[in-house]
Amino acid sequence: MQVLLHDGSFVDYEVKTDRDSDIYEVLKDGKLIASFKATKDGGWKIENNEAQIDEDLQHRITLQLNGYRIS
């Protein structure tokens, strides 16, 4: 997925999830950046912030993750 950053540039990330899982891993260059859990109310909760991404980037990523949500 592509995420629009605050400065107007884009960054490419990979998204991995297992079938029937509510955990979505976000990777850059094959390395885990963060994992997010899809909540029942349609939101997202950060589960693992491996790269210590800030709240702005977390928000921008979750907006893109909405397109990956199955349920």
C-alpha positions in Angstrom: 0.0 0.0 0.0 1.1 3.6 -0.5 0.8 6.0 2.4 0.8 9.8 1.9 3.2 11.4 4.3 2.8 14.8 6.0 5.4 16.4 3.6 3.4 15.2 0.5 5.6 12.3 -0.4 4.5 8.7 -0.6 6.0 5.6 1.1 5.3 2.0 0.0 4.5 -0.6 2.6 3.6 -4.2 2.5 0.6 -5.6 4.4 0.5 -9.2 5.7 -2.4 -10.9 7.4 -3.5 -14.5 7.9 -6.9 -15.6 6.8 -9.5 -15.1 9.5 -7.0 -12.9 11.5 -7.7 -9.4 12.8 -4.0 -8.6 13.0 -2.4 -6.8 10.0 1.4 -6.5 9.9 2.9 -3.5 8.1 6.3 -4.0 6.6 8.9 -1.9 4.8 11.6 -3.6 2.8 10.6 -6.9 4.5 11.0 -5.6 8.0 8.1 -5.2 10.5 7.2 -1.6 11.1 4.1 -2.1 13.1 1.1 -4.4 13.5 -2.5 -3.2 13.9 -5.6 -5.0 15.2 -8.9 -4.5 13.5 -11.5 -3.7 16.2 -15.1 -4.6 16.1 -16.2 -1.0 16.0 -14.4 -0.4 12.7 -11.3 1.1 14.2 -7.7 0.1 14.6 -5.5 -0.5 17.6 -1.8 -0.6 17.3 -0.5 -3.9 18.7 3.2 -3.6 18.0 5.1 -0.4 17.2 8.4 -2.0 16.3 9.7 1.1 14.4 8.3 3.6 17.0 6.2 5.3 14.3 4.5 8.5 15.5 0.8 9.0 15.9 0.4 10.9 12.6 1.9 8.0 10.6 -0.1 5.5 12.6 -3.3 7.4 11.6 -2.2 7.6 7.9 -1.5 3.9 7.8 -4.9 3.0 9.4 -6.7 5.0 6.8 -5.1 2.9 4.1 -5.7 -0.3 6.1 -9.4 0.3 5.9 -9.2 -0.9 2.3 -7.8 -4.2 3.4 -10.4 -5.0 6.0 -12.6 -7.9 5.0 -15.4 -7.8 7.6 
